[in-house]
Amino acid sequence: MKLVIVESPAKAKTIAKYLGKGYVVKASFGHVRDLPKSKIGVDVENDFEPEYVTPPKAKKVVTELKASVAKAEKVYFATDEDREGEAIAWHLAKILKVDEKTAERITFDEITKSAIQHAIENPRKLNLQLVDAQQARRILDRLVGYELSPLLWNKIRRGLSAGRVQSVAVRLIVEREREIEAFKADEFWSLEASLKAKDGEFLAKLRSVDGKILDKLDIKSGTEAEKIKTDLNKAKWLVDSVEERQVGRTPLAPFTTSTLQQAASNRLGFSTKKTMMLAQRLYEGVELGEEGATGLITYMRTDSLNLANEAVIKIREFIKNDLGADYLPAEARTFKNKSRGAQEAHEAIRPTDVNLKPENVKQYLEHDAFRLYDLIWRRTVACQTADAKFKAMTVDIKADNYVFRATGSRVAFPGFLQIWGIDKTKEVILPSLTKDEILELLLLNALQHFTQPPARYSEASLVKALEEAGIGRPSTYAPTIDTVQKRGYVEKSLEDKRFRPTDIGKVVNDVLVAHFPEIVDIQFTAHMEEDLDQIADGNKKMVPLLKEFYVPFKKNLKEKAKTLNKDEITTEKTDLKCPDCGKPVILRLGRNGKFYGCSGYPDCKYTAPASEKEKSEMDTAPTGKICPDCGKDLVTKRGRFGIFLGCAGYPECKHTERIEKKVGGICPKCNVGEIVERKSKRGKYFYGCNKYPECDFVLWSKPTGEKCPTCQNLLIFGKSNTAVCSNKECDFSKEYEPKSEEE
């Protein structure tokens, strides 16, 4: 019997189908050894020797694997082909007492019959350079986390943590927020003319005055715009020039890990964590009826843009047969990765068989897994399809000394857009126009605009920023983004799905930037990633790299433990006086962010919200409600869990009520309660019935207040001003413009 060990049961099941008799495939269920949770687990005095232990949950699996190894004539380690997978294989060899020098290691980009058989026929030895690179990363992260986190506990608040990659991600979000806070909007105006030609109407925008092309901010006020309108009152409008040309558009490259995460976020609204979870399932294998467990995509942790020659040949055959010869370029496309630190070690993410169309496997996949497979399949086929061609038209219209411009385009040949989709390529078709044709002015509008601050990071744009800066690697993006949210350093808005730093996130970032610059320095962190790559390539050694980082880090850590003052970090002086006792009020950092508190605490327990606007509203706004226990007014109060209603007669009367933000009408489950906004213990907003716990109805996206016309479930806000059905089995969606607060 020959034993093959993989990480997951799903992967084991798929591989077993291809190997047949004589092979037994077992799963390790991930790591079987790791650093201990209760202590640092790294002997810094002895060349950073790690102490590995078997987690309790893995002990039963290890016992079973040892029994299987004892019966096997040969053992193959078939864990994933990245550094993490190599390290898991090495740990398995160590704990199962298989000689690491003779251990048989097999890898594959895809779980298909040919790939598995080829791997079995061509085993290799364990790559200890990859193992050292992974160990170095793990040890570095442990040293930073276990040595720096206690300092944050002592100097800021318990429960905090720091990490090489997560701290840089938080810094990016904090710095973007401060750019937004410091941004001052500039007013500018534009002019748009609605014109009528003999063949139809169209819009044109002011482009130049007296031969000078206008910059965006050149018209600074409504007065200037109105002067131009006055100048144009008696102008003669005629076509000055007409230019028509054909332009092409090439397809995007096949997916890497980061571009898949970005596209899934932008197109499907998936988090990076969800994208990787679904991609893992598609890679490891899905039951396809009589076909059994089948791997649908290649390995999903990659920064390569390469496609196997055999795959390209099949894709081109599919395009020719399914779309026609016109859609097939003369030569296969190749793509070059421009991202910093890209390894190009494996293949891009692609379907294992292009002939497995999404519609053919839809019945076997859960809704979101199908959507992700469909996205991967379309991107892969599109990347080898012919360019799209557009007919572009540019028309300049002269009105005295002013020139307006109209542009239009239409799809002449869809090319790759036939596969990738043309929903975002809106055609603007201009009427047929000729030079010197006289036009009629129907309406001239002066439009006011304001410059906008830089956008907050979404998951997609944060992944892109990290990748471009060389921070992290394909396997780190999803856990990094998940961690900074769980730690409470950043919050993701339910409305626009973008990140905002919390007060605690800002404070931790400022401490790290000021006192541990190497931890949050983008260039330093990127250089560290390059050093880890050098270890993987055999050009650097693990221990010297760790010493180079740790010695100055430890020295600085000891110094800061003595010199940093908690009060200076977590409090700020103000000019306010306590209304209860007259002592100075200070700005404190609490579990839920900043708040005003009396400097006389604990003798005086006065607190107020940090926002003066919010404080004023709380102090003066009547609630109009009466306490049901004593008949006094109910007033707005703030506690450790936020704002609530409390009796004005406190402490004699301790009656309190939750403040409910009603958002979505009657609960569809109990038909009694109303849908209200609530906040989980982890700080994430959700929407549920206000009759809880009697009714447990919950939504994680905000309802619009309308019902789906197809299935009568609630509609919820989707991406890009859309409303979608809350029922995952229903595909209904529509354009939806959210109303303003005033409306």
Secondary structure, DSSP 8 states (H G I E B T S, - for coil): -EEEEES-HHHHHHHHHHH-TTEEEEE--S-S-B--SSS--EETTTTTEE--B--GGGHHHHHHHHHHHHH-SEEEE---SSHHHHHHHHHHHHHTT--TTT-EE---SS-SHHHHHHHHHS-B---HHHHHHHHHHHHHHHHHHHHHHHHHHHHT-TT----HHHHHHHHHHHHHHHHHHH----EEEEEEEEEEETTEEEEEEEEEETTEE--TTS--SHHHHHHHHHHTTT--EEEEEEEEEEEEE-----B-HHHHHHHIIIII---HHHHHHHHHHHHH-EE-GGG-EE--B--SS-------HHHHHHHHHHHHHHT-GGGS-SS-------STT----S--B-BS-TTS-HHHHGGGS-HHHHHHHHHHHHHHHHHTS--EEEEEEEEEEEETTEEEEEEEEEEEE-TTHHHH--TT---B------TT-EEEEEEEEEEEEE-------BHHHHHHHHHHTT-S-TTTHHHHHHHHHHTTSEEE-TTT-BEEE-HHHHHHHHHHHHH-HHHH-HHHHHHHHHHHHHHHTTSS-HHHHHHHHHHHHHHHHHHHHHH--HHHHHEEEEEEE-TTT--EEEEEEETTEEEEEETTTTT---EEES-HHHHHHHHH-----B-TTT--BEEEEEETTEEEEEETTTTT---EEE--EEEEEE-TTTSSSEEEEEE-TTS-EEEEETTTTT---EESS-EEEEE-TTT--EEEE-SSSEEEESSTT---EEE-----S--
